Amino acid sequence: MSAQRVHGGTPDHPRVPRTIGGISGALRGSRRAQFFAELLEAQQGAELDGVLNAWWGRAMLDTDPDRDRIRAAAEAGTLPTTTMEEVLRRRRERGAQ
């Protein structure tokens, strides 16, 4: 079994570029202002990288075409879930460490 890309993007051209412009362009509403506030306070290096990584993940969620459906299912309690033990078991079966 191989990993499948979800909702567009490739490793060379992700749906949301890992840049300040890419992230800010993908964020919804007031989240963009929150991103810039954290970005302006971060020091260059690991702290800035952490802000960019965290907000890139949020931007990816904001641009997910299934975002509203998934959120509604989560709120309704109908979103399929799994345990961490099940995730680890699947990884072991695929030979992941």
C-alpha positions in Angstrom: 0.0 0.0 0.0 1.3 3.5 -0.8 0.4 6.9 0.5 -2.1 8.8 -1.6 -2.2 12.5 -1.9 -5.3 14.1 -0.7 -7.0 17.1 -2.4 -4.4 18.1 -4.9 -0.9 19.3 -4.5 2.4 17.4 -5.0 5.6 17.4 -3.0 7.1 20.0 -5.4 3.9 22.1 -5.6 1.8 21.7 -2.4 -1.8 23.1 -2.3 -0.5 25.7 0.1 3.1 26.8 -0.4 5.2 26.8 2.8 5.8 30.6 2.5 4.5 33.6 4.4 2.5 34.6 1.4 1.2 31.1 0.7 0.1 30.6 4.2 -1.5 34.1 4.7 -3.3 33.7 1.3 -4.9 30.4 2.4 -6.1 31.4 5.9 -9.7 32.2 6.5 -11.0 35.4 8.2 -9.4 36.6 11.4 -6.9 33.7 11.3 -4.8 35.7 8.9 -4.4 38.5 11.5 -3.6 35.9 14.2 -0.9 34.5 11.9 0.7 37.8 11.3 0.6 38.7 15.0 2.5 35.5 15.9 4.8 35.9 12.9 5.8 39.5 13.9 6.7 38.4 17.4 8.7 35.3 16.4 12.5 35.5 16.5 14.4 34.2 13.4 15.3 30.6 13.7 13.5 27.8 15.5 10.8 30.0 16.8 9.9 31.5 13.4 10.1 28.0 11.9 7.6 26.8 14.5 5.2 29.5 13.7 5.4 28.8 10.0 5.0 25.1 10.5 2.0 25.4 12.8 0.2 27.9 10.6 1.0 26.0 7.5 -0.9 23.1 9.0 -3.9 25.3 9.8 -3.8 26.8 6.3 -3.9 23.3 4.8 -7.0 22.6 6.9 -8.6 25.8 5.8 -8.1 25.0 2.1 -9.3 21.3 2.4 -12.3 21.0 0.1 -13.9 18.5 2.6 -13.3 20.8 5.6 -16.9 21.7 6.2 -18.2 18.2 5.8 -15.5 16.8 8.1 -16.3 19.5 10.7 -20.0 18.8 10.5 -19.4 15.1 11.0 -17.1 15.7 13.9 -19.7 18.0 15.6 -22.4 15.4 14.9 -20.3 12.6 16.4 -20.4 10.6 13.1 -16.8 11.2 12.0 -15.0 7.8 11.9 -12.2 7.6 14.4 -9.5 5.2 15.4 -7.3 4.7 18.4 -3.6 5.4 18.6 -3.0 1.7 19.1 -4.8 0.9 15.8 -2.6 3.5 14.0 0.6 2.0 15.4 -0.6 -1.5 14.5 -1.2 -0.4 10.9 2.2 1.2 10.7 3.9 -1.9 12.0 2.1 -4.0 9.5 3.4 -1.7 6.7 6.9 -1.9 8.1 7.1 1.6 9.4 9.0 2.2 12.6 
